[in-house]
Amino acid sequence: MKKQPQITEKTRQVFIDVFCELYSQKPIEKISIQEIANKSGYNRSTFYQYFTDIYDLLDFVENDLLNYIKEELANNELSTHTAVQNPFHCMEKREYLSILKALLGDYGSIRFLERLKREITLDSLALNLPQNNAITPYLIEFHISTSLSLFRLWLQRQKDLSPEEFFELVENLYTKGVAPYSKK
């Protein structure tokens, strides 16, 4: 008897959700398949029907998120979002928040951050930077790293600013610096 696709996808999603919950609380080395299975309400053999090991699950989660971001950036090339919003607006969608909190959290990996940076191209940033200048890579790295760091902080603070307030703050920081926010 074949499994129904909706049930299969639901089971996979339960494993992903539990993994992300655990990964946001502790390093991947401290997460066991048995723990994921127990918290998911399934047994270990069911886990192995979907993933070969914990790192296969991590790769699946990372690849799924990066593919989603890539598609969103391609679909929103003509978007009215600002330079800061363009690459990051798609990452604040509800269904990906727990994944982002885990991957960008205290126990997330540098490897994922580097992969994410590669997906956010100069074109998607809509910055007016010189193409073949020696400092251009530094400007791009500054922009992406700062944006990711601020986005990570926003997630850690439970999105205490509305998306509009957050993106406006980031845009103002890039265009005006911190001077307008400092006490005189």
ChimeraX commands (.cxc) that place a marker at each C-alpha (Angstrom):
marker #1 position 0.00,0.00,0.00 radius 0.5
marker #1 position 1.41,3.39,-1.02 radius 0.5
marker #1 position 1.54,6.28,1.39 radius 0.5
marker #1 position -0.52,9.32,0.62 radius 0.5
marker #1 position 1.64,12.30,-0.40 radius 0.5
marker #1 position -0.05,14.66,2.09 radius 0.5
marker #1 position 0.69,12.29,4.97 radius 0.5
marker #1 position 4.28,11.82,3.83 radius 0.5
marker #1 position 4.83,15.57,3.58 radius 0.5
marker #1 position 3.15,16.14,6.95 radius 0.5
marker #1 position 5.41,13.57,8.61 radius 0.5
marker #1 position 8.52,15.11,7.03 radius 0.5
marker #1 position 7.38,18.55,8.20 radius 0.5
marker #1 position 6.91,17.30,11.78 radius 0.5
marker #1 position 10.52,16.05,11.78 radius 0.5
marker #1 position 11.69,19.40,10.39 radius 0.5
marker #1 position 9.72,21.41,12.95 radius 0.5
marker #1 position 11.02,19.37,15.88 radius 0.5
marker #1 position 14.58,19.52,14.55 radius 0.5
marker #1 position 14.40,23.32,14.19 radius 0.5
marker #1 position 13.00,23.69,17.68 radius 0.5
marker #1 position 15.86,21.63,19.09 radius 0.5
marker #1 position 18.53,23.24,16.88 radius 0.5
marker #1 position 17.53,26.67,18.11 radius 0.5
marker #1 position 18.19,25.45,21.68 radius 0.5
marker #1 position 21.40,23.43,21.34 radius 0.5
marker #1 position 24.20,22.46,18.95 radius 0.5
marker #1 position 23.49,19.86,16.31 radius 0.5
marker #1 position 26.00,17.49,17.95 radius 0.5
marker #1 position 23.74,17.36,21.01 radius 0.5
marker #1 position 20.59,16.45,19.03 radius 0.5
marker #1 position 19.88,12.75,18.61 radius 0.5
marker #1 position 17.62,11.05,16.12 radius 0.5
marker #1 position 15.94,9.32,19.06 radius 0.5
marker #1 position 15.12,12.71,20.59 radius 0.5
marker #1 position 13.66,13.98,17.32 radius 0.5
marker #1 position 11.64,10.79,16.91 radius 0.5
marker #1 position 10.33,10.90,20.48 radius 0.5
marker #1 position 9.30,14.57,20.28 radius 0.5
marker #1 position 7.74,13.95,16.85 radius 0.5
marker #1 position 5.64,11.06,18.06 radius 0.5
marker #1 position 7.25,8.68,15.55 radius 0.5
marker #1 position 9.87,6.00,15.93 radius 0.5
marker #1 position 13.44,6.05,14.66 radius 0.5
marker #1 position 12.66,3.79,11.71 radius 0.5
marker #1 position 10.13,6.35,10.46 radius 0.5
marker #1 position 12.80,9.07,10.68 radius 0.5
marker #1 position 15.11,6.92,8.52 radius 0.5
marker #1 position 12.41,6.67,5.85 radius 0.5
marker #1 position 12.90,10.41,5.28 radius 0.5
marker #1 position 16.50,11.18,6.23 radius 0.5
marker #1 position 19.73,9.18,6.45 radius 0.5
marker #1 position 20.97,11.07,9.52 radius 0.5
marker #1 position 20.76,14.40,11.34 radius 0.5
marker #1 position 23.07,16.09,8.82 radius 0.5
marker #1 position 20.91,14.93,5.91 radius 0.5
marker #1 position 17.97,16.59,7.68 radius 0.5
marker #1 position 20.02,19.77,8.16 radius 0.5
marker #1 position 20.99,19.78,4.46 radius 0.5
marker #1 position 17.36,19.28,3.47 radius 0.5
marker #1 position 16.25,22.21,5.65 radius 0.5
marker #1 position 19.02,24.49,4.38 radius 0.5
marker #1 position 18.48,23.58,0.72 radius 0.5
marker #1 position 14.72,23.98,0.98 radius 0.5
marker #1 position 15.09,27.45,2.49 radius 0.5
marker #1 position 17.76,28.55,0.03 radius 0.5
marker #1 position 15.68,27.33,-2.92 radius 0.5
marker #1 position 12.69,29.24,-1.59 radius 0.5
marker #1 position 14.77,32.42,-1.21 radius 0.5
marker #1 position 16.22,32.00,-4.70 radius 0.5
marker #1 position 12.72,31.61,-6.18 radius 0.5
marker #1 position 11.37,34.59,-4.24 radius 0.5
marker #1 position 14.25,36.80,-5.35 radius 0.5
marker #1 position 13.70,35.76,-8.97 radius 0.5
marker #1 position 9.94,36.42,-8.66 radius 0.5
marker #1 position 10.43,39.81,-7.03 radius 0.5
marker #1 position 13.05,41.34,-9.30 radius 0.5
marker #1 position 10.66,44.15,-10.21 radius 0.5
marker #1 position 9.48,44.57,-6.64 radius 0.5
marker #1 position 8.89,47.95,-5.07 radius 0.5
marker #1 position 10.89,46.94,-1.98 radius 0.5
marker #1 position 13.93,48.97,-1.04 radius 0.5
marker #1 position 17.47,47.66,-1.47 radius 0.5
marker #1 position 17.42,46.24,2.06 radius 0.5
marker #1 position 13.95,44.74,1.78 radius 0.5
marker #1 position 14.47,43.01,-1.56 radius 0.5
marker #1 position 16.58,40.08,-0.33 radius 0.5
marker #1 position 15.16,39.93,3.19 radius 0.5
marker #1 position 11.42,40.47,2.82 radius 0.5
marker #1 position 10.85,36.86,1.76 radius 0.5
marker #1 position 12.68,35.55,4.82 radius 0.5
marker #1 position 10.15,36.95,7.26 radius 0.5
marker #1 position 7.34,34.68,6.05 radius 0.5
marker #1 position 5.72,32.77,8.91 radius 0.5
marker #1 position 6.37,29.25,7.57 radius 0.5
marker #1 position 10.13,29.84,7.45 radius 0.5
marker #1 position 10.59,31.70,10.74 radius 0.5
marker #1 position 11.31,28.65,12.89 radius 0.5
marker #1 position 13.82,27.44,10.32 radius 0.5
marker #1 position 15.51,30.84,10.18 radius 0.5
marker #1 position 15.58,31.11,13.97 radius 0.5
marker #1 position 17.37,27.77,14.09 radius 0.5
marker #1 position 19.77,28.33,11.20 radius 0.5
marker #1 position 20.60,31.93,12.16 radius 0.5
marker #1 position 20.47,31.25,15.90 radius 0.5
marker #1 position 23.27,30.79,18.39 radius 0.5
marker #1 position 23.91,27.21,17.25 radius 0.5
marker #1 position 23.48,27.76,13.52 radius 0.5
marker #1 position 26.41,27.19,11.21 radius 0.5
marker #1 position 28.73,29.61,9.47 radius 0.5
marker #1 position 28.41,27.36,6.41 radius 0.5
marker #1 position 24.72,28.23,6.10 radius 0.5
marker #1 position 25.44,31.96,6.48 radius 0.5
marker #1 position 28.00,31.76,3.68 radius 0.5
marker #1 position 25.56,29.86,1.46 radius 0.5
marker #1 position 22.89,32.47,2.19 radius 0.5
marker #1 position 25.27,35.30,1.35 radius 0.5
marker #1 position 26.00,33.69,-2.03 radius 0.5
marker #1 position 22.26,33.64,-2.82 radius 0.5
marker #1 position 21.93,37.36,-2.14 radius 0.5
marker #1 position 23.55,38.76,-5.24 radius 0.5
marker #1 position 24.55,42.33,-6.03 radius 0.5
marker #1 position 21.59,42.52,-8.42 radius 0.5
marker #1 position 19.09,41.55,-5.71 radius 0.5
marker #1 position 20.52,44.24,-3.42 radius 0.5
marker #1 position 19.77,46.95,-5.96 radius 0.5
marker #1 position 22.82,48.88,-4.83 radius 0.5
marker #1 position 24.53,51.32,-7.13 radius 0.5
marker #1 position 28.09,50.06,-6.61 radius 0.5
marker #1 position 30.98,50.08,-9.06 radius 0.5
marker #1 position 31.24,46.67,-10.77 radius 0.5
marker #1 position 35.00,46.12,-11.02 radius 0.5
marker #1 position 36.35,48.16,-8.15 radius 0.5
marker #1 position 38.75,46.67,-5.58 radius 0.5
marker #1 position 36.52,47.74,-2.68 radius 0.5
marker #1 position 33.24,46.47,-4.14 radius 0.5
marker #1 position 33.49,43.00,-2.52 radius 0.5
marker #1 position 34.01,44.70,0.85 radius 0.5
marker #1 position 30.99,46.94,0.35 radius 0.5
marker #1 position 28.84,43.96,-0.61 radius 0.5
marker #1 position 30.08,41.93,2.39 radius 0.5
marker #1 position 29.40,44.88,4.72 radius 0.5
marker #1 position 25.89,45.30,3.38 radius 0.5
marker #1 position 24.93,41.62,3.45 radius 0.5
marker #1 position 26.60,40.81,6.79 radius 0.5
marker #1 position 25.13,43.84,8.50 radius 0.5
marker #1 position 21.67,43.14,7.10 radius 0.5
marker #1 position 21.82,39.48,8.14 radius 0.5
marker #1 position 23.04,40.41,11.60 radius 0.5
marker #1 position 20.23,42.93,12.07 radius 0.5
marker #1 position 17.68,40.46,10.70 radius 0.5
marker #1 position 18.98,37.80,13.11 radius 0.5
marker #1 position 18.65,40.23,16.03 radius 0.5
marker #1 position 15.11,41.10,14.96 radius 0.5
marker #1 position 14.18,37.40,14.98 radius 0.5
marker #1 position 15.85,36.88,18.36 radius 0.5
marker #1 position 13.85,39.80,19.74 radius 0.5
marker #1 position 10.64,38.10,18.56 radius 0.5
marker #1 position 10.12,40.69,15.79 radius 0.5
marker #1 position 9.56,43.46,18.34 radius 0.5
marker #1 position 9.30,45.96,15.48 radius 0.5
marker #1 position 6.78,45.57,12.69 radius 0.5
marker #1 position 8.34,44.55,9.36 radius 0.5
marker #1 position 7.78,48.08,8.09 radius 0.5
marker #1 position 9.51,49.62,11.12 radius 0.5
marker #1 position 12.37,47.15,10.92 radius 0.5
marker #1 position 13.05,47.67,7.22 radius 0.5
marker #1 position 12.74,51.45,7.59 radius 0.5
marker #1 position 15.25,51.38,10.46 radius 0.5
marker #1 position 17.73,49.32,8.45 radius 0.5
marker #1 position 17.31,51.53,5.39 radius 0.5
marker #1 position 17.84,54.65,7.54 radius 0.5
marker #1 position 20.95,53.13,9.12 radius 0.5
marker #1 position 22.41,52.57,5.65 radius 0.5
marker #1 position 21.47,55.96,4.27 radius 0.5
marker #1 position 21.84,58.23,7.34 radius 0.5
marker #1 position 23.92,56.24,9.82 radius 0.5
marker #1 position 23.28,56.14,13.57 radius 0.5
marker #1 position 23.59,59.90,14.11 radius 0.5
marker #1 position 19.81,60.58,13.89 radius 0.5
marker #1 position 19.27,58.05,16.71 radius 0.5
marker #1 position 21.97,59.26,19.09 radius 0.5
marker #1 position 21.32,61.66,21.95 radius 0.5
marker #1 position 22.69,65.13,21.51 radius 0.5
marker link #1:1,2 radius 0.2
marker link #1:2,3 radius 0.2
marker link #1:3,4 radius 0.2
marker link #1:4,5 radius 0.2
marker link #1:5,6 radius 0.2
marker link #1:6,7 radius 0.2
marker link #1:7,8 radius 0.2
marker link #1:8,9 radius 0.2
marker link #1:9,10 radius 0.2
marker link #1:10,11 radius 0.2
marker link #1:11,12 radius 0.2
marker link #1:12,13 radius 0.2
marker link #1:13,14 radius 0.2
marker link #1:14,15 radius 0.2
marker link #1:15,16 radius 0.2
marker link #1:16,17 radius 0.2
marker link #1:17,18 radius 0.2
marker link #1:18,19 radius 0.2
marker link #1:19,20 radius 0.2
marker link #1:20,21 radius 0.2
marker link #1:21,22 radius 0.2
marker link #1:22,23 radius 0.2
marker link #1:23,24 radius 0.2
marker link #1:24,25 radius 0.2
marker link #1:25,26 radius 0.2
marker link #1:26,27 radius 0.2
marker link #1:27,28 radius 0.2
marker link #1:28,29 radius 0.2
marker link #1:29,30 radius 0.2
marker link #1:30,31 radius 0.2
marker link #1:31,32 radius 0.2
marker link #1:32,33 radius 0.2
marker link #1:33,34 radius 0.2
marker link #1:34,35 radius 0.2
marker link #1:35,36 radius 0.2
marker link #1:36,37 radius 0.2
marker link #1:37,38 radius 0.2
marker link #1:38,39 radius 0.2
marker link #1:39,40 radius 0.2
marker link #1:40,41 radius 0.2
marker link #1:41,42 radius 0.2
marker link #1:42,43 radius 0.2
marker link #1:43,44 radius 0.2
marker link #1:44,45 radius 0.2
marker link #1:45,46 radius 0.2
marker link #1:46,47 radius 0.2
marker link #1:47,48 radius 0.2
marker link #1:48,49 radius 0.2
marker link #1:49,50 radius 0.2
marker link #1:50,51 radius 0.2
marker link #1:51,52 radius 0.2
marker link #1:52,53 radius 0.2
marker link #1:53,54 radius 0.2
marker link #1:54,55 radius 0.2
marker link #1:55,56 radius 0.2
marker link #1:56,57 radius 0.2
marker link #1:57,58 radius 0.2
marker link #1:58,59 radius 0.2
marker link #1:59,60 radius 0.2
marker link #1:60,61 radius 0.2
marker link #1:61,62 radius 0.2
marker link #1:62,63 radius 0.2
marker link #1:63,64 radius 0.2
marker link #1:64,65 radius 0.2
marker link #1:65,66 radius 0.2
marker link #1:66,67 radius 0.2
marker link #1:67,68 radius 0.2
marker link #1:68,69 radius 0.2
marker link #1:69,70 radius 0.2
marker link #1:70,71 radius 0.2
marker link #1:71,72 radius 0.2
marker link #1:72,73 radius 0.2
marker link #1:73,74 radius 0.2
marker link #1:74,75 radius 0.2
marker link #1:75,76 radius 0.2
marker link #1:76,77 radius 0.2
marker link #1:77,78 radius 0.2
marker link #1:78,79 radius 0.2
marker link #1:79,80 radius 0.2
marker link #1:80,81 radius 0.2
marker link #1:81,82 radius 0.2
marker link #1:82,83 radius 0.2
marker link #1:83,84 radius 0.2
marker link #1:84,85 radius 0.2
marker link #1:85,86 radius 0.2
marker link #1:86,87 radius 0.2
marker link #1:87,88 radius 0.2
marker link #1:88,89 radius 0.2
marker link #1:89,90 radius 0.2
marker link #1:90,91 radius 0.2
marker link #1:91,92 radius 0.2
marker link #1:92,93 radius 0.2
marker link #1:93,94 radius 0.2
marker link #1:94,95 radius 0.2
marker link #1:95,96 radius 0.2
marker link #1:96,97 radius 0.2
marker link #1:97,98 radius 0.2
marker link #1:98,99 radius 0.2
marker link #1:99,100 radius 0.2
marker link #1:100,101 radius 0.2
marker link #1:101,102 radius 0.2
marker link #1:102,103 radius 0.2
marker link #1:103,104 radius 0.2
marker link #1:104,105 radius 0.2
marker link #1:105,106 radius 0.2
marker link #1:106,107 radius 0.2
marker link #1:107,108 radius 0.2
marker link #1:108,109 radius 0.2
marker link #1:109,110 radius 0.2
marker link #1:110,111 radius 0.2
marker link #1:111,112 radius 0.2
marker link #1:112,113 radius 0.2
marker link #1:113,114 radius 0.2
marker link #1:114,115 radius 0.2
marker link #1:115,116 radius 0.2
marker link #1:116,117 radius 0.2
marker link #1:117,118 radius 0.2
marker link #1:118,119 radius 0.2
marker link #1:119,120 radius 0.2
marker link #1:120,121 radius 0.2
marker link #1:121,122 radius 0.2
marker link #1:122,123 radius 0.2
marker link #1:123,124 radius 0.2
marker link #1:124,125 radius 0.2
marker link #1:125,126 radius 0.2
marker link #1:126,127 radius 0.2
marker link #1:127,128 radius 0.2
marker link #1:128,129 radius 0.2
marker link #1:129,130 radius 0.2
marker link #1:130,131 radius 0.2
marker link #1:131,132 radius 0.2
marker link #1:132,133 radius 0.2
marker link #1:133,134 radius 0.2
marker link #1:134,135 radius 0.2
marker link #1:135,136 radius 0.2
marker link #1:136,137 radius 0.2
marker link #1:137,138 radius 0.2
marker link #1:138,139 radius 0.2
marker link #1:139,140 radius 0.2
marker link #1:140,141 radius 0.2
marker link #1:141,142 radius 0.2
marker link #1:142,143 radius 0.2
marker link #1:143,144 radius 0.2
marker link #1:144,145 radius 0.2
marker link #1:145,146 radius 0.2
marker link #1:146,147 radius 0.2
marker link #1:147,148 radius 0.2
marker link #1:148,149 radius 0.2
marker link #1:149,150 radius 0.2
marker link #1:150,151 radius 0.2
marker link #1:151,152 radius 0.2
marker link #1:152,153 radius 0.2
marker link #1:153,154 radius 0.2
marker link #1:154,155 radius 0.2
marker link #1:155,156 radius 0.2
marker link #1:156,157 radius 0.2
marker link #1:157,158 radius 0.2
marker link #1:158,159 radius 0.2
marker link #1:159,160 radius 0.2
marker link #1:160,161 radius 0.2
marker link #1:161,162 radius 0.2
marker link #1:162,163 radius 0.2
marker link #1:163,164 radius 0.2
marker link #1:164,165 radius 0.2
marker link #1:165,166 radius 0.2
marker link #1:166,167 radius 0.2
marker link #1:167,168 radius 0.2
marker link #1:168,169 radius 0.2
marker link #1:169,170 radius 0.2
marker link #1:170,171 radius 0.2
marker link #1:171,172 radius 0.2
marker link #1:172,173 radius 0.2
marker link #1:173,174 radius 0.2
marker link #1:174,175 radius 0.2
marker link #1:175,176 radius 0.2
marker link #1:176,177 radius 0.2
marker link #1:177,178 radius 0.2
marker link #1:178,179 radius 0.2
marker link #1:179,180 radius 0.2
marker link #1:180,181 radius 0.2
marker link #1:181,182 radius 0.2
marker link #1:182,183 radius 0.2
marker link #1:183,184 radius 0.2
view
